[in-house]
């Protein structure tokens, strides 16, 4: 007997963990042989008598204290692959047949990033029937996830039933990008999950790019970087494949195949060296809402809209400097909000220190788009006092004091 639980490990790994049941009784474990996957659990239920569980050989040592049935002896989780032999150590129960073996198979995984680029309602994403991503919004992305190599993705309208399922069978250790694309109920460009192998990360001083054409009413295009063809004749629903470009800011042009650029965007890739992004065309050229745009999904799940060239002077897109603009309320209890400006796509850290300079916690670490941002700090778990909120990015550092009164 088994049950399935979907767990999120360290924020970036989905592990489909199953729980199996072994029954103990009058000189038996049933089943007494079991094959499971790495990360799975086994619950031991005592149907009668006085029994325990003791692992006598295997990669790890486990034991569960005895109880008088009917009762639950306990649950063991097996994180290391190998063969585990176990016994009931009570009296002569082992000699009377209370032994068992559990074989734990090494888990195979692939790195997968999922991007929602279907101009359809917010959806829920299921993996093998378990809810994996709730309220997945248009033009957003997951971070790079570790997933089993074989799984089925189910798509459902938010809080609704699954309306489409897509099986995947990936290579162990492979790296993939999956894009929700097309339109629900549209016969010409129907909803689909487009998938391709890719590479996450890049060589030092370079940025890895994989371009996806996801604009349903756009023809095949050339993608230009500073006027030179980066990707040629990219059709709707296709990926360019992984390429590396030197770390720098670029003007990205979109042109009919073999023609001149008809739309230019700025791609602020300076500062992204060693990282990668999936650049995807989104929206409609026809003028329908949502309008056409270029977006870039970073490895940590941040999605940035590449500003159009004509908007470079727009102060809402490009700010003049880093700046903490407000910290309110101050004094506070227990929550305050830090508001700050970022002049360009950049990697920032926001950390909390006490008045003695000792690190308390990290509020944020990752990339932010140009513009104004806010981060809340809930200080319920720290004591009254003065604290320092430190925002840093490269050589830029700014610190503000805040007082917590409880």
Legacy VTK file of the C-alpha trace (Angstrom):
# vtk DataFile Version 3.0
C-alpha trace
ASCII
DATASET POLYDATA
POINTS 406 float
0.000 0.000 0.000
1.348 3.447 -0.830
0.536 7.152 -0.949
2.190 9.955 -2.909
3.418 13.267 -1.524
4.905 16.116 -3.601
7.563 17.963 -1.626
9.637 21.043 -2.420
13.257 20.584 -1.412
15.342 23.730 -0.788
12.931 25.719 -2.932
14.171 24.195 -6.189
13.555 20.435 -6.287
10.288 18.637 -6.709
10.531 15.084 -5.425
7.604 12.753 -5.906
7.964 10.888 -2.616
5.817 7.839 -2.018
4.899 6.296 1.331
4.522 2.518 1.453
2.968 0.436 4.230
4.366 -2.757 5.767
2.162 -4.678 8.220
3.557 -6.566 11.214
1.739 -9.303 13.074
2.132 -12.799 14.468
5.680 -13.531 13.280
5.394 -11.756 9.936
6.095 -8.559 8.022
3.838 -8.167 4.991
5.221 -7.563 2.445
8.611 -8.751 3.609
10.366 -7.593 0.433
9.859 -4.138 -1.011
11.444 -2.067 -3.793
11.160 1.721 -3.450
12.812 4.870 -4.795
15.309 7.138 -3.089
13.430 9.581 -0.827
10.427 7.290 -0.308
9.123 6.330 3.139
7.822 3.121 4.700
5.222 3.104 7.478
5.163 0.032 9.736
1.772 -0.861 11.234
1.499 -3.491 13.971
-1.713 -5.492 13.591
-1.160 -7.533 16.745
1.508 -8.541 19.261
4.546 -6.680 20.578
6.938 -5.782 17.752
9.604 -3.311 16.694
11.714 -2.638 13.587
15.504 -2.689 13.572
17.592 -2.236 10.408
20.576 -4.569 10.793
22.357 -3.867 7.495
22.289 -1.148 4.857
23.649 2.312 4.019
21.954 3.779 7.123
21.027 2.449 10.559
17.415 2.807 11.687
15.255 1.492 14.489
11.668 1.980 15.605
10.611 1.367 19.200
8.212 -1.517 19.891
4.526 -1.156 20.595
1.622 -3.489 21.356
-0.756 -3.857 18.450
-2.901 -2.625 17.031
-0.604 0.398 16.738
1.684 2.266 14.363
5.299 1.346 15.030
6.552 4.322 13.012
7.797 5.557 9.651
11.266 5.395 8.079
12.437 7.598 5.200
15.175 6.197 2.969
17.374 8.905 1.437
20.317 6.710 0.449
20.063 3.997 -2.227
20.985 0.417 -1.364
19.648 -2.734 0.294
18.314 -2.585 3.845
17.715 -5.741 5.902
15.544 -5.395 8.990
14.274 -7.623 11.795
12.014 -7.644 14.810
14.483 -7.676 17.694
11.942 -8.755 20.316
12.735 -12.144 21.912
13.173 -14.823 19.208
10.891 -13.136 16.661
13.717 -12.887 14.128
14.305 -16.643 14.257
10.578 -17.204 13.822
10.512 -15.332 10.522
10.108 -11.641 11.350
12.642 -10.355 8.824
12.365 -8.158 5.764
14.323 -6.458 3.005
13.846 -3.043 1.421
15.686 -2.195 -1.802
16.079 1.556 -2.390
16.730 2.509 -6.015
18.780 5.596 -6.857
16.579 8.426 -8.056
17.137 9.765 -11.576
16.424 13.457 -12.117
16.548 16.146 -14.780
16.820 19.938 -14.451
13.680 21.621 -15.803
12.476 25.228 -16.025
8.792 25.843 -16.815
7.590 29.114 -18.383
3.936 30.167 -18.754
3.639 31.899 -22.143
0.068 30.999 -23.056
-2.189 34.058 -23.106
-4.798 32.112 -21.182
-6.105 32.150 -17.618
-3.852 31.602 -14.639
-3.346 27.857 -14.252
-2.409 25.227 -11.705
0.315 22.766 -12.679
0.191 19.156 -11.503
2.998 16.597 -11.645
1.840 12.981 -11.590
-1.474 14.121 -10.139
-0.033 16.190 -7.282
-0.276 20.006 -7.232
3.189 21.382 -8.038
2.700 25.061 -8.993
-0.416 26.908 -7.858
-1.774 30.025 -9.597
0.902 30.004 -12.310
0.476 33.362 -14.056
1.033 34.350 -17.688
4.613 35.493 -18.407
6.020 34.019 -15.215
8.482 31.192 -14.705
9.584 28.627 -12.187
13.211 28.509 -11.123
15.234 25.590 -12.428
13.680 22.504 -10.791
14.975 19.003 -10.195
12.277 16.605 -11.434
12.067 12.848 -11.927
13.031 11.816 -15.447
9.576 10.348 -16.143
6.466 12.276 -15.129
3.163 13.614 -16.421
2.310 17.320 -16.302
-1.347 18.203 -15.836
-2.708 21.686 -16.582
-5.842 23.036 -14.902
-7.507 26.455 -14.703
-6.745 27.898 -11.270
-8.738 25.932 -8.668
-10.265 23.837 -11.463
-9.933 20.325 -12.825
-7.091 19.126 -15.032
-7.991 19.706 -18.694
-4.802 18.504 -20.416
-1.974 16.109 -19.584
1.489 15.873 -21.139
3.830 12.919 -20.450
7.592 13.514 -20.314
10.431 11.007 -20.481
13.745 12.846 -19.995
17.391 11.845 -19.767
18.986 11.408 -16.356
21.006 14.552 -15.651
19.555 16.372 -18.668
18.626 20.067 -18.724
15.355 21.205 -20.296
13.086 24.200 -20.745
9.308 23.707 -21.045
7.090 26.549 -22.292
3.294 26.639 -22.032
2.322 28.080 -25.404
-0.610 28.571 -27.764
-4.207 29.314 -26.860
-6.830 27.215 -25.101
-9.606 26.310 -27.517
-7.790 27.665 -30.588
-7.518 25.240 -33.513
-4.766 27.145 -35.344
-2.358 27.565 -32.432
-3.702 25.182 -29.754
-2.408 25.068 -26.216
0.695 22.928 -25.857
3.809 22.407 -23.783
6.874 23.008 -25.956
10.042 21.405 -24.604
13.685 21.433 -25.640
17.046 20.482 -24.262
19.118 23.414 -23.064
22.027 24.350 -20.812
21.708 26.271 -17.571
24.617 28.550 -16.746
27.417 29.712 -19.032
31.167 30.130 -19.264
32.774 32.931 -17.266
32.272 36.255 -19.019
29.471 34.874 -21.208
25.673 34.622 -20.981
23.808 31.541 -22.205
20.683 32.195 -24.285
17.921 30.001 -25.687
15.317 31.897 -27.724
11.715 30.676 -28.067
9.227 32.024 -30.628
5.938 32.112 -28.745
4.041 34.914 -30.493
1.097 33.092 -32.051
0.409 35.518 -34.925
4.016 36.372 -35.820
5.745 34.916 -38.910
9.158 33.268 -38.934
11.750 35.805 -37.807
15.435 36.522 -37.537
16.675 37.596 -34.121
19.452 40.191 -34.297
22.013 41.198 -31.676
23.465 44.671 -32.316
22.504 44.285 -35.972
24.084 40.860 -36.520
21.943 37.755 -36.975
21.937 35.754 -33.741
19.143 33.327 -34.719
17.812 32.920 -38.259
14.400 31.827 -39.552
12.893 31.013 -36.148
9.355 29.672 -36.602
6.477 29.917 -34.134
6.760 27.162 -31.545
10.501 26.667 -32.100
13.573 27.077 -29.929
16.836 28.488 -31.226
18.989 26.100 -29.235
21.522 27.179 -26.643
24.110 29.798 -27.597
26.632 31.804 -25.556
27.236 35.522 -26.115
29.793 37.781 -24.421
28.468 39.446 -21.281
27.309 42.918 -22.397
24.228 45.024 -23.040
22.686 44.376 -26.465
20.086 45.804 -28.784
17.935 42.852 -29.806
16.115 43.248 -33.098
13.222 41.193 -34.460
13.080 41.016 -38.255
11.092 39.104 -40.878
13.343 36.312 -42.115
16.015 37.898 -44.308
14.674 41.418 -43.713
15.380 44.488 -41.602
14.515 44.829 -37.925
10.966 45.999 -37.305
11.214 46.123 -33.492
14.223 46.722 -31.265
14.611 45.908 -27.588
17.384 46.449 -25.080
18.783 43.341 -23.384
20.820 44.357 -20.312
23.035 41.267 -20.095
26.013 43.025 -18.486
26.362 41.583 -14.997
24.856 38.217 -15.968
28.150 36.520 -16.819
28.147 32.817 -15.996
24.338 32.711 -16.023
21.730 31.895 -18.633
18.276 33.038 -19.720
15.429 31.818 -21.888
14.320 34.711 -24.112
10.748 34.282 -25.337
8.564 36.251 -27.730
5.093 36.742 -26.297
1.771 38.343 -27.173
0.229 39.436 -30.461
1.593 41.530 -33.351
-1.982 42.281 -34.458
-2.498 44.786 -31.670
-4.706 42.470 -29.657
-4.124 42.358 -25.933
-1.613 41.265 -24.711
0.707 43.174 -27.021
3.889 41.717 -28.486
6.977 41.803 -26.282
10.255 40.073 -25.532
10.864 38.578 -22.104
13.776 36.796 -20.448
13.381 34.093 -17.794
16.438 33.804 -15.556
17.533 30.619 -13.804
16.067 31.745 -10.459
12.608 32.237 -11.993
12.756 36.028 -12.315
11.180 37.162 -15.605
12.216 40.530 -17.028
10.508 42.374 -19.843
13.053 43.634 -22.361
12.200 47.325 -22.815
11.583 48.499 -26.363
14.291 50.707 -27.790
11.973 53.712 -28.041
11.381 53.605 -24.297
15.011 53.813 -23.175
14.505 57.307 -21.780
11.403 56.353 -19.815
12.235 56.959 -16.173
9.813 54.216 -15.174
12.078 51.710 -16.922
15.556 53.049 -16.285
16.355 54.813 -13.019
19.393 56.949 -12.401
20.835 55.153 -9.403
20.492 52.589 -6.665
18.589 54.083 -3.762
16.670 53.040 -0.662
13.691 55.371 -0.990
11.729 54.497 2.146
11.622 52.296 5.210
8.151 52.411 6.729
6.969 52.149 9.401
9.987 52.959 11.553
9.801 52.198 14.499
7.706 49.114 13.711
6.173 45.934 15.152
6.407 43.333 13.733
6.538 44.199 9.991
8.198 46.995 8.031
8.615 47.576 4.289
11.838 48.498 2.489
11.307 50.311 -0.824
14.222 50.839 -3.200
15.170 51.767 -6.765
17.322 49.677 -9.116
18.810 51.385 -12.233
19.420 48.226 -14.278
18.964 44.477 -14.220
21.315 43.441 -11.459
21.987 40.903 -8.736
21.262 42.351 -5.296
21.387 41.200 -1.690
19.255 42.563 1.142
20.410 41.421 4.590
19.566 42.175 8.213
22.229 42.766 10.893
21.905 43.653 14.565
23.450 46.809 16.004
26.658 44.854 16.775
27.079 43.953 13.113
26.066 40.312 13.554
24.149 38.750 10.665
20.472 38.065 11.469
18.869 36.908 8.218
18.750 37.385 4.452
15.641 39.077 3.045
16.499 38.685 -0.640
19.260 37.426 -2.888
18.806 37.422 -6.658
18.170 39.546 -9.728
15.827 42.538 -9.882
14.513 44.401 -12.914
15.099 48.138 -13.360
12.510 50.064 -11.372
11.056 50.353 -7.886
10.722 47.330 -5.627
9.499 46.587 -2.099
10.469 43.875 0.374
8.725 43.191 3.681
10.574 42.179 6.829
8.592 40.269 9.447
10.611 40.507 12.662
8.340 38.332 14.807
11.219 36.003 15.654
13.745 38.605 16.842
13.863 40.771 19.949
13.332 44.506 20.449
16.235 46.637 19.288
17.913 48.584 16.512
18.708 46.673 13.312
20.572 47.486 10.117
19.085 46.716 6.707
21.935 46.426 4.205
21.341 46.459 0.440
24.312 45.635 -1.778
25.051 45.060 -5.452
28.666 44.801 -6.560
30.485 47.846 -5.177
27.227 49.558 -4.202
26.275 49.275 -0.517
23.596 51.210 1.374
22.527 50.669 4.972
19.490 51.982 6.861
18.647 51.731 10.547
15.304 50.511 11.762
13.925 50.124 15.296
11.791 47.190 16.384
9.568 47.918 19.402
7.650 45.044 20.988
LINES 1 407
406 0 1 2 3 4 5 6 7 8 9 10 11 12 13 14 15 16 17 18 19 20 21 22 23 24 25 26 27 28 29 30 31 32 33 34 35 36 37 38 39 40 41 42 43 44 45 46 47 48 49 50 51 52 53 54 55 56 57 58 59 60 61 62 63 64 65 66 67 68 69 70 71 72 73 74 75 76 77 78 79 80 81 82 83 84 85 86 87 88 89 90 91 92 93 94 95 96 97 98 99 100 101 102 103 104 105 106 107 108 109 110 111 112 113 114 115 116 117 118 119 120 121 122 123 124 125 126 127 128 129 130 131 132 133 134 135 136 137 138 139 140 141 142 143 144 145 146 147 148 149 150 151 152 153 154 155 156 157 158 159 160 161 162 163 164 165 166 167 168 169 170 171 172 173 174 175 176 177 178 179 180 181 182 183 184 185 186 187 188 189 190 191 192 193 194 195 196 197 198 199 200 201 202 203 204 205 206 207 208 209 210 211 212 213 214 215 216 217 218 219 220 221 222 223 224 225 226 227 228 229 230 231 232 233 234 235 236 237 238 239 240 241 242 243 244 245 246 247 248 249 250 251 252 253 254 255 256 257 258 259 260 261 262 263 264 265 266 267 268 269 270 271 272 273 274 275 276 277 278 279 280 281 282 283 284 285 286 287 288 289 290 291 292 293 294 295 296 297 298 299 300 301 302 303 304 305 306 307 308 309 310 311 312 313 314 315 316 317 318 319 320 321 322 323 324 325 326 327 328 329 330 331 332 333 334 335 336 337 338 339 340 341 342 343 344 345 346 347 348 349 350 351 352 353 354 355 356 357 358 359 360 361 362 363 364 365 366 367 368 369 370 371 372 373 374 375 376 377 378 379 380 381 382 383 384 385 386 387 388 389 390 391 392 393 394 395 396 397 398 399 400 401 402 403 404 405
